């Protein structure tokens, strides 16, 4: 999949079973600066596979489409096809969030986290970059699974304080580092997570992008 | 079952000692007389003597653990049973023709008692060994003896009488043992009830003491408001009221039976803060871990203090990782407050940046668990 030109021209498809949420997300994305064009939206994941939706750069996917079970199968198929998915869910459930990352989602966002995080997550996903909102940082910090990657003490501290304060500025001040360094730490953590569990083209693209950005060196992996 | 401290254990010891006495008495009192009287008729006589000596030896060896009040160890039981069965075979084979189940037969009944002494705790094995003994003896009679009807009838009566009596004795021993076991169970149940009642009483006393202790800050405040030495229009008094209200809410939440008490208590503090007009968001991550009540109190104390100083909004977070539990409040506080006191268990840290104050209480669950 070709990279969209930087900034302008980014397209998205929104899958959510609530029309109001679809309309709200479309409005947030299209009124962002630069705007993100919503080419299709619908209550069923089919809109992401057919018509204009099939070519959208980013899929914004509600995990609970009507049924009680999260649509993890749909997420897996989308990620396996190399689609960049931002999961947008009602629930702040650590286990589900970690599972979504493992399946290849580029971001897990709770609906409580709002406009700024969603726009930022979609924009980052459009360029194969991860976005780690505070709730996801909490899930990563509280991860006790056996296969979790080894994080440095500084990385853990960044995760925890970003989760606690929701302010990168604050974390930077507390730890005596630049706000951009907070971002690099968060991205490096996500690169480590992209290397565990099931393979997905989206995870490989995330790692490749991090190498391109100079965040990690190829021989460190 | 074998412990002497239980009624079942004591009953086993008594039954085994009684059985030992019965075996010794039968061998000396009943079996030695026919052996001596008919000594010349056994073919060969030394086989009968050897069988008698072997049985006496088994009794003597068994007496050691029995008199010490212990169950018979397998090292005595296994060879002992083999020796008894061999003695049974030798004694039966050495009997004069037609001597089975009549006066020269000194061993038939005695063998059963020996087997009982050895195998009382192993009933299936006892049944098998007794059946082997009876089958060997009866088989020998059928194979060799003259089968006139009166002799067969007499033999049948002896076999039936002796084995029935022995099986009845075993059944009585088992019943006694089971009853003793039931008595033990009842006694244990009574002990548990008594302990439970004592614990409940203690818990109630503790709870009362704890409430009294925690109410320490509340009572002077109420007294001050009542006698008008404190003015509710003053910020400081209102602040104290807010803290006390949140502490009370937390204290009530402490006694609720919930799966995640820490989050329940933090939620109670958040709830109280929302009532006095703050906009608070609560984020929880990581699976619940058990946190002692005293530590929970220390973790939530700084939360109450920080929330009470917040102006309009706050974010409260609870994070449980592999090693630690971290409860943090980030809020727009009114200036730097008094530094909350930590404890050896819970470390409290504060940091202010711009309009924001960050307060964190941190408990290392692993280190404390090892101490």
HADDOCK unambig.tbl for C-alpha pairs under 7 A between the chains (distance, minus, plus):
assign (segid A and resid 94 and name CA) (segid B and resid 285 and name CA) 6.55 0.50 0.50
assign (segid A and resid 94 and name CA) (segid B and resid 286 and name CA) 6.97 0.50 0.50
assign (segid A and resid 138 and name CA) (segid B and resid 285 and name CA) 5.36 0.50 0.50
assign (segid A and resid 139 and name CA) (segid B and resid 285 and name CA) 5.63 0.50 0.50
assign (segid A and resid 139 and name CA) (segid B and resid 286 and name CA) 6.45 0.50 0.50
assign (segid A and resid 141 and name CA) (segid B and resid 321 and name CA) 6.63 0.50 0.50
assign (segid A and resid 142 and name CA) (segid B and resid 285 and name CA) 5.81 0.50 0.50
assign (segid A and resid 142 and name CA) (segid B and resid 286 and name CA) 4.07 0.50 0.50
assign (segid A and resid 142 and name CA) (segid B and resid 319 and name CA) 6.49 0.50 0.50
assign (segid A and resid 142 and name CA) (segid B and resid 320 and name CA) 5.71 0.50 0.50
assign (segid A and resid 142 and name CA) (segid B and resid 321 and name CA) 4.57 0.50 0.50
assign (segid A and resid 143 and name CA) (segid B and resid 286 and name CA) 6.41 0.50 0.50
assign (segid A and resid 143 and name CA) (segid B and resid 321 and name CA) 6.92 0.50 0.50
assign (segid A and resid 144 and name CA) (segid B and resid 321 and name CA) 6.85 0.50 0.50
assign (segid A and resid 144 and name CA) (segid B and resid 322 and name CA) 6.08 0.50 0.50
assign (segid A and resid 164 and name CA) (segid B and resid 317 and name CA) 5.72 0.50 0.50
assign (segid A and resid 164 and name CA) (segid B and resid 328 and name CA) 6.40 0.50 0.50
assign (segid A and resid 165 and name CA) (segid B and resid 330 and name CA) 5.86 0.50 0.50
assign (segid A and resid 170 and name CA) (segid B and resid 353 and name CA) 6.67 0.50 0.50
